[in-house]
Amino acid sequence: MPSLGATFGRGAATLPQWDLANSDCVLVMGSNMAENHPIAFRFVMQAKQRGATVIHADPRFTRTSAMADIYAPLRAGSDIAFLGGIINHLLQNDLWFREFALPYTNLSTIVGEDYRGPGELGGYFSGWNAEGRRYSPESWQYDGVVVPSSLAEGYVEIEGFAEATRRLHEGPTPKDPTLQHPSCVYQILKRHFARYTPEMVEQVTGCPREVFLKVADAMARNSGRERTGAICYAVGWNHHTKGAQIIRTGAILQALLGNVGRPGAGLLALRGHTSIQGSTDIATLYDLLPGYLPQPHAFRPHHTLEDYLKVETSPTGWWNNFPKYYVSLLRAFYGAQATPENGRGHDLLPRIVGDHSQLPLTVAMANGVIKGLFVMGQNPVVGGSNSKLVQRGLAQLDWLVVRDIAETDTATFWRDGHLVRDGEMRPEDIGTEVFLMPGSLSGEKAGSFTNTHRLLQWHDKVVAGPGDSRSELWFTYHLGRRLQELYRASTREEDAPIRSLLWDYPVDEEGEPDAEAVLREINGYTWPEREQLASFNDLKSDGSTACGCWIYGGVFPQPGRNLARARKPDGPEGPGTHLGWGFAWPDNRRTLNNRASADPEGRPWSERKRLVWWDETKGEWQSPDQIDFVKTKRPDYEPDWSKRPAGMDALSGTQPFIMIPDGVAGIFVPSGLKDGPLPEHYEPTETPVRNAFHPGVEGNPPAKRWAHDLNPIAAPGDPRYPHVLTTYRLTEHHSGGTPTRIVPTTAELQPEGFCEIPTELARELGLRSTDWVVLSTPRGEIETRALVTDRLRPFRLGERRVFQLGLPWHYGWAGMATGDVANVLTAVVGDPNTGMHENKALTCALRPGRLARRGGQG
Amino acid sequence: MAGGLAHPRTLEYTDRDPQGPVPQEAELTAGHRVESGRSYGFFTDTTLCIGCKACEVACKEWNNLPADQPGLTGQSYDNTGRLGAHSWRHVTFLERGARATSMPPFQSNWLMMSDVCKHCDPAPCLEACPTGALFRTEFDTVVVQQDICNGCGYCVPACPFGVVELAKEDGKAHKCTLCYDRLKGGLEPACAKSCPTDSIQFGPVEALQQRAAARVEELEAQGQTAAYLYGTPGGPGATGGIRRLNAFFLLTDRPERYNLPPAPSRPSRNARPSFLAGLATMAGLAVAAALIGVGRR
């Protein structure tokens, strides 16, 4: 989530989902919220019942659209053009919330004069390196000062980076509050988006001009002191080679409208699984350590602890506390083995050397580089991009461990998969040894979920799982324990990390580790006494504290007091922040950046939208929420620059975005993003049309590509693949399908794969619902059933009429609800920031009929 | 921020043992206690339905009903087809003008309705039942007792809504019980409890009717002028001798579009006229026979 991180300081939803009920306008975009987040959608319906305007902007008319007041159809992959058009409309007509955006964002900050935008450089931002297909962000910096990124990876490859950031101690970033300076962010933004005219929006997105303007007006009308609007998005924004920049566009929009940190305002990043937010927090991503700390990198100045802390610690803002969090994490990892001699454990941590995310991992598997794979709670044959490449990769492995609640498609790829079906391999030719280990369901184990708005909720074990099924905790703990046993006698240096690991969780009589012991470690304790800490404010950088994930600090502040267990909602007369229900990171704050709900003087913007205010008599901020600011910092506080202030001392009383080194929301992002400081429309990697903004620069220039024989890409406008294809989920099934396709009562609801086809195209091809069709891309072909519907429509893009097809991706051969694997069609291409694939927008061909079977399997 | 969302009595339980049972849980989840001697039912507000089918799943899970697995129907997102012996909740989907960009508030243009047994007052199925297997409970709901049902099937054509069906497995009549067992335990019926948008609301029928009438007015004020109630006394759905449906609906299109009869009626209403007509015919025939007899003599 680098976009929200770069703009507002934290890569997470800024508001609790129930706060949507306080919204005056909810834009759902890049999400089919009613279908995929029905519980969260309950609060949109509550807002609607209180009179809010509900807008759905989406390529398909879905069950969410059916509940909307305005449905804005747009071609998959054209979101930046749509949102950019709204930004232009706000700026041209002066409809933005100036009193909010001027002090609380970097609109007035002056950017160095070398910066040039893609409008001036033929589709590229300044700093483009065509050979390396990457940007150097040097020319994106503020005038005379480098501001490190607030993202996990603070370091930016700029010569003299650390020294250049030290200027932040000397004074505020250069500003022109009159917004007249030609290089101030406001002027750059205005020039940048001036090209996003209603005509251009209509041509690129296919959304009729009057509909688009109606959306823009609804959003503008519902902003300001008295009113707020929220945006809900999900992977419909993520799954693009420019996904981070789509989210950035939404974030800029909300910053301009004053829709962040306030009741009913913000961006709600809807997460697809029960604890995806938690898995990002506790770092399933290869380049993150728990709590959004960067994994040391072999090719960055991370060699010693001192080097690493020097470049990754922000001089100003909250991230100045970075060393406390990192050193405490190392203590939690290595215990007594973290010593001053080994950099408090820094020397033991593995280094990354490049992109190790799922897409390059898939390619490396297919190339035979990777020998073994653990698949836990995932079904990559169904969910992974370019499924045939995935299956080819699995076939190259020596061993594969699948841990799940049923035999998944991934576990049976060698028997029922496409390699066999297409006659490319026989089961006996596949040497992969597959271990299927039964996993347990959530009710069969204790633990916590971290939901979409950073809320931890504990669940107890209510029933023992059947047979040999075990929890992930059991499996991981005993795997680690046994590995440690195997390496105990080793004296080799490379084995030191595993030998040094602190791995002493208490287990019950069945060998199940105590999940609360893990949460206590995540919360943090003193070392070596192991007394639980009340909050992350108690963490130290001298090795006297241990903490498994600093942002979760305070979730278990005392023995026996697991706040994730708390279940006390506010009553009907209560404030509605529900601080007694679960625990939200950080520090139980429900609305992030909530200092922004008060004006610069500390007064609520309006009584109607009251959340945080300054109480002069008490000398502190007041709120029914936990305050995301220094509680006693006066609104009129100004840093004393003669003392070279550091950390929070360098932020004034009017700078609510405490995780960002200069304290204001980053409308223009000088560092941290790899594809530009501002969002720009680029076409998807596979597109039926040329880029109307920059013919010749079709896709996002630094998008990740991996050349492989099994991963061919269709050229822009390739007439063999004329239709736009978007993949999606249905409310009836869960992602890779394992938990729902095996259960009769959910399987029967959507029992078979299908492809949604617009009525006009079906008529041209003579198709009726339930007829067989074949879809193809350069990666492969699948057969499925047609579902002919008006809910998909043809788009007129300039002179062209473009059809869009919709394909649910849940299906595979395992279980009761079956169908061909949609991801056979998708490509391994990725967002330059996140490595996220592009399965929401690609091109394909469609024909009636079925596939010939070469492998003999039915 | 606006006030909290929880029922006040929820707070009584939050500090206690969360494992312990909550008496009259329906009061917390639906806002109503369940007491025998009162009439209970559903108010299904289609304008709030998002077609998630959680009601179908919750119903089958609680009542232990098997899946029918009819396969992909191609009828929008409806793959369970209809109410039946194994499907006591069924969501109907109707795509209608899905090319619109401006729409009335709440659900429109893709209509979804969670259909269910109407628990009619009076109930035609119950009237047709010769064995007393169908009976009216202390909650004014209509339930089949499978141990008494002899599978005669008279209730099937008697139901004007096509709700009751004989199961292939046991040959007996099956339909929604309005979660009779849950009501006895003070629990809200499974479908209503699982509904994420409160499209299905459970409660005493009179209270639901008041709420529904207010909802129609509220929708009208917001610009949805097509909303009306189906199954409240005097309205469509409560016709032909049926006084009211204890499970009634708020609709925004003609009943037929949702697969509901525009004017359902009780077959038993035809019994008295038919019986009298029969008597009259017999009397006529007797008189004619007598006259003929007299003539011959």
HADDOCK unambig.tbl for C-alpha pairs under 7 A between the chains (distance, minus, plus):
assign (segid A and resid 22 and name CA) (segid B and resid 1 and name CA) 6.57 0.50 0.50
assign (segid A and resid 22 and name CA) (segid B and resid 2 and name CA) 6.59 0.50 0.50
assign (segid A and resid 34 and name CA) (segid B and resid 50 and name CA) 6.26 0.50 0.50
assign (segid A and resid 35 and name CA) (segid B and resid 52 and name CA) 6.39 0.50 0.50
assign (segid A and resid 38 and name CA) (segid B and resid 196 and name CA) 6.32 0.50 0.50
assign (segid A and resid 39 and name CA) (segid B and resid 196 and name CA) 5.45 0.50 0.50
assign (segid A and resid 42 and name CA) (segid B and resid 196 and name CA) 5.87 0.50 0.50
assign (segid A and resid 42 and name CA) (segid B and resid 197 and name CA) 4.88 0.50 0.50
assign (segid A and resid 45 and name CA) (segid B and resid 197 and name CA) 6.88 0.50 0.50
assign (segid A and resid 61 and name CA) (segid B and resid 98 and name CA) 6.65 0.50 0.50
assign (segid A and resid 63 and name CA) (segid B and resid 50 and name CA) 5.92 0.50 0.50
assign (segid A and resid 63 and name CA) (segid B and resid 51 and name CA) 6.96 0.50 0.50
assign (segid A and resid 66 and name CA) (segid B and resid 107 and name CA) 5.22 0.50 0.50
assign (segid A and resid 66 and name CA) (segid B and resid 108 and name CA) 5.40 0.50 0.50
assign (segid A and resid 66 and name CA) (segid B and resid 109 and name CA) 6.01 0.50 0.50
assign (segid A and resid 66 and name CA) (segid B and resid 110 and name CA) 5.45 0.50 0.50
assign (segid A and resid 67 and name CA) (segid B and resid 106 and name CA) 4.70 0.50 0.50
assign (segid A and resid 67 and name CA) (segid B and resid 107 and name CA) 4.38 0.50 0.50
assign (segid A and resid 67 and name CA) (segid B and resid 108 and name CA) 6.58 0.50 0.50
assign (segid A and resid 68 and name CA) (segid B and resid 105 and name CA) 6.72 0.50 0.50
assign (segid A and resid 68 and name CA) (segid B and resid 106 and name CA) 6.39 0.50 0.50
assign (segid A and resid 69 and name CA) (segid B and resid 102 and name CA) 5.86 0.50 0.50
assign (segid A and resid 69 and name CA) (segid B and resid 103 and name CA) 5.02 0.50 0.50
assign (segid A and resid 69 and name CA) (segid B and resid 104 and name CA) 6.06 0.50 0.50
assign (segid A and resid 69 and name CA) (segid B and resid 105 and name CA) 5.35 0.50 0.50
assign (segid A and resid 70 and name CA) (segid B and resid 101 and name CA) 5.51 0.50 0.50
assign (segid A and resid 70 and name CA) (segid B and resid 102 and name CA) 4.76 0.50 0.50
assign (segid A and resid 70 and name CA) (segid B and resid 103 and name CA) 6.27 0.50 0.50
assign (segid A and resid 71 and name CA) (segid B and resid 101 and name CA) 4.55 0.50 0.50
assign (segid A and resid 71 and name CA) (segid B and resid 102 and name CA) 6.36 0.50 0.50
assign (segid A and resid 72 and name CA) (segid B and resid 101 and name CA) 6.04 0.50 0.50
assign (segid A and resid 211 and name CA) (segid B and resid 101 and name CA) 6.98 0.50 0.50
assign (segid A and resid 263 and name CA) (segid B and resid 1 and name CA) 5.95 0.50 0.50
assign (segid A and resid 567 and name CA) (segid B and resid 14 and name CA) 5.91 0.50 0.50
assign (segid A and resid 568 and name CA) (segid B and resid 11 and name CA) 6.67 0.50 0.50
assign (segid A and resid 568 and name CA) (segid B and resid 14 and name CA) 5.47 0.50 0.50
assign (segid A and resid 569 and name CA) (segid B and resid 6 and name CA) 6.38 0.50 0.50
assign (segid A and resid 570 and name CA) (segid B and resid 4 and name CA) 4.79 0.50 0.50
assign (segid A and resid 570 and name CA) (segid B and resid 5 and name CA) 7.00 0.50 0.50
assign (segid A and resid 570 and name CA) (segid B and resid 6 and name CA) 6.59 0.50 0.50
assign (segid A and resid 571 and name CA) (segid B and resid 4 and name CA) 4.90 0.50 0.50
assign (segid A and resid 571 and name CA) (segid B and resid 5 and name CA) 6.42 0.50 0.50
assign (segid A and resid 571 and name CA) (segid B and resid 6 and name CA) 5.31 0.50 0.50
assign (segid A and resid 571 and name CA) (segid B and resid 7 and name CA) 6.48 0.50 0.50
assign (segid A and resid 571 and name CA) (segid B and resid 8 and name CA) 5.48 0.50 0.50
assign (segid A and resid 572 and name CA) (segid B and resid 3 and name CA) 5.39 0.50 0.50
assign (segid A and resid 572 and name CA) (segid B and resid 4 and name CA) 4.46 0.50 0.50
assign (segid A and resid 572 and name CA) (segid B and resid 5 and name CA) 5.74 0.50 0.50
assign (segid A and resid 572 and name CA) (segid B and resid 6 and name CA) 6.20 0.50 0.50
assign (segid A and resid 572 and name CA) (segid B and resid 7 and name CA) 6.78 0.50 0.50
assign (segid A and resid 572 and name CA) (segid B and resid 8 and name CA) 6.54 0.50 0.50
assign (segid A and resid 573 and name CA) (segid B and resid 3 and name CA) 5.35 0.50 0.50
assign (segid A and resid 573 and name CA) (segid B and resid 4 and name CA) 6.25 0.50 0.50
assign (segid A and resid 574 and name CA) (segid B and resid 3 and name CA) 5.11 0.50 0.50
assign (segid A and resid 574 and name CA) (segid B and resid 4 and name CA) 5.16 0.50 0.50
assign (segid A and resid 575 and name CA) (segid B and resid 1 and name CA) 6.24 0.50 0.50
assign (segid A and resid 575 and name CA) (segid B and resid 2 and name CA) 6.39 0.50 0.50
assign (segid A and resid 575 and name CA) (segid B and resid 3 and name CA) 5.05 0.50 0.50
assign (segid A and resid 575 and name CA) (segid B and resid 4 and name CA) 6.21 0.50 0.50
assign (segid A and resid 576 and name CA) (segid B and resid 1 and name CA) 6.15 0.50 0.50
assign (segid A and resid 576 and name CA) (segid B and resid 2 and name CA) 5.83 0.50 0.50
assign (segid A and resid 576 and name CA) (segid B and resid 3 and name CA) 4.72 0.50 0.50
assign (segid A and resid 576 and name CA) (segid B and resid 4 and name CA) 4.25 0.50 0.50
assign (segid A and resid 609 and name CA) (segid B and resid 1 and name CA) 6.77 0.50 0.50
assign (segid A and resid 610 and name CA) (segid B and resid 1 and name CA) 6.78 0.50 0.50
assign (segid A and resid 611 and name CA) (segid B and resid 1 and name CA) 6.73 0.50 0.50
assign (segid A and resid 731 and name CA) (segid B and resid 52 and name CA) 6.03 0.50 0.50
assign (segid A and resid 744 and name CA) (segid B and resid 67 and name CA) 5.57 0.50 0.50
assign (segid A and resid 745 and name CA) (segid B and resid 57 and name CA) 5.88 0.50 0.50
assign (segid A and resid 745 and name CA) (segid B and resid 60 and name CA) 6.90 0.50 0.50
assign (segid A and resid 745 and name CA) (segid B and resid 67 and name CA) 5.30 0.50 0.50
assign (segid A and resid 746 and name CA) (segid B and resid 57 and name CA) 6.71 0.50 0.50
assign (segid A and resid 748 and name CA) (segid B and resid 67 and name CA) 6.41 0.50 0.50
assign (segid A and resid 748 and name CA) (segid B and resid 68 and name CA) 6.98 0.50 0.50
assign (segid A and resid 748 and name CA) (segid B and resid 69 and name CA) 4.85 0.50 0.50
assign (segid A and resid 748 and name CA) (segid B and resid 71 and name CA) 6.91 0.50 0.50
assign (segid A and resid 748 and name CA) (segid B and resid 79 and name CA) 6.86 0.50 0.50
assign (segid A and resid 748 and name CA) (segid B and resid 80 and name CA) 6.85 0.50 0.50
assign (segid A and resid 749 and name CA) (segid B and resid 79 and name CA) 5.50 0.50 0.50
assign (segid A and resid 749 and name CA) (segid B and resid 80 and name CA) 6.29 0.50 0.50
assign (segid A and resid 750 and name CA) (segid B and resid 72 and name CA) 6.95 0.50 0.50
assign (segid A and resid 750 and name CA) (segid B and resid 79 and name CA) 6.34 0.50 0.50
assign (segid A and resid 751 and name CA) (segid B and resid 71 and name CA) 5.56 0.50 0.50
assign (segid A and resid 751 and name CA) (segid B and resid 72 and name CA) 5.94 0.50 0.50
assign (segid A and resid 752 and name CA) (segid B and resid 71 and name CA) 6.93 0.50 0.50
assign (segid A and resid 752 and name CA) (segid B and resid 72 and name CA) 5.96 0.50 0.50
assign (segid A and resid 769 and name CA) (segid B and resid 74 and name CA) 5.14 0.50 0.50
assign (segid A and resid 770 and name CA) (segid B and resid 74 and name CA) 5.48 0.50 0.50
assign (segid A and resid 787 and name CA) (segid B and resid 74 and name CA) 5.88 0.50 0.50
assign (segid A and resid 790 and name CA) (segid B and resid 98 and name CA) 5.89 0.50 0.50
assign (segid A and resid 790 and name CA) (segid B and resid 99 and name CA) 6.52 0.50 0.50
assign (segid A and resid 791 and name CA) (segid B and resid 98 and name CA) 5.16 0.50 0.50
assign (segid A and resid 791 and name CA) (segid B and resid 99 and name CA) 6.42 0.50 0.50
